[in-house]
Amino acid sequence: MNQKVLFDLSYGLYIVTSKEKEKFSGCVVNTVCQATAEEKPKLTVIINKENYTNQIAKKSKKLNISVLSKEADMLLIGKFGFRSGKDFNKLEGTEYIEGKNGVPVITQAVCSYLECDVIDVIDCGSHSIFVLEMQDAEILSEKEPMTYQYYHNVIKGKTPPKASSYMGK
Ligand SMILES: Cc1cc2nc3c(=O)[nH]c(=O)nc-3n(C[C@H](O)[C@H](O)[C@H](O)COP(=O)(O)O)c2cc1C
C-alpha cells in the first residue's frame, strides 16, 4: 500500500475556535469539508482528541471556522497550529471579533468565517469527526484562500503530529 497517495488529497487551511465559560482555544486545521447544501449547510471537521479545542467544543457544542487567506504567516499558524491553548491565551495579540454565538472568531489574515453548532461527534480513533450545522457566515475580504499545497510549497510549512495528515518524519 503506497501511503504517499494521501499527499494527493487537496485541502484548505482554517482556524477553528471554541469557548466554554472562561475556557477558550482554537487550532489550525486542514480538515474542514462541506457535507450538505441544505438551508443550514452541514460541514465536518476532524480534530485530534488531545487538542484542547476538541475538549472545549465537545462541551460547548459550538465551533467557529475562519478561512485563512494566503496572507496568513507562520507567526499566526505557529501560534494556533503548533502550541496548545492549555498553556497560554491564543487571543492575546491576535485580531478577532466575538461571534453572534459568543465564540471568538479569528479575523487576522482571514477571507471569511462560519459560526456553527456541533450536532454530532463521531469517534475516529486518534481524532473526532465533528458534524456541524452552519448558523451564520460572513465574507470579510476578497483575499485568496490558503490551500494546504500553498502552505507546503510556498510557505514551506510543516505538519505537526496531531494533524490528521501527519505521516511521521
Ligand atoms: C498545517 C496544519 C494543519 C493541521 N491540521 C489539523 C487537523 O486537521 N486536525 C487537528 O486536530 N489538528 C491539526 N493541526 C494541529 C493543531 O493545530 C495543533 O495540534 C494545535 O496546537 C492544537 O491546539 P489546541 O491544543 O489549543 O487545540 C494542524 C496544524 C497545522 C500547522
The ligand as a Gaussian input file, in Angstrom:
#p B3LYP/6-31G(d) Opt

LIG

0 1
 C       -0.974000      22.978000       8.695000
 C       -1.604000      22.347000       9.915000
 C       -2.718000      21.525000       9.784000
 C       -3.319000      20.950000      10.914000
 N       -4.451000      20.189000      10.754000
 C       -5.053000      19.664000      11.853000
 C       -6.277000      18.956000      11.728000
 O       -6.861000      18.848000      10.644000
 N       -6.810000      18.412000      12.856000
 C       -6.205000      18.539000      14.090000
 O       -6.728000      18.046000      15.069000
 N       -5.057000      19.239000      14.241000
 C       -4.483000      19.820000      13.159000
 N       -3.332000      20.542000      13.294000
 C       -2.673000      20.576000      14.632000
 C       -3.310000      21.551000      15.634000
 O       -3.494000      22.834000      15.050000
 C       -2.349000      21.664000      16.870000
 O       -2.260000      20.383000      17.494000
 C       -2.721000      22.740000      17.869000
 O       -1.563000      23.072000      18.606000
 C       -3.824000      22.355000      18.836000
 O       -4.095000      23.436000      19.693000
 P       -5.067000      23.300000      20.969000
 O       -4.476000      22.260000      21.897000
 O       -5.061000      24.667000      21.596000
 O       -6.419000      22.896000      20.469000
 C       -2.772000      21.179000      12.198000
 C       -1.665000      22.042000      12.339000
 C       -1.086000      22.624000      11.204000
 C        0.088000      23.552000      11.378000

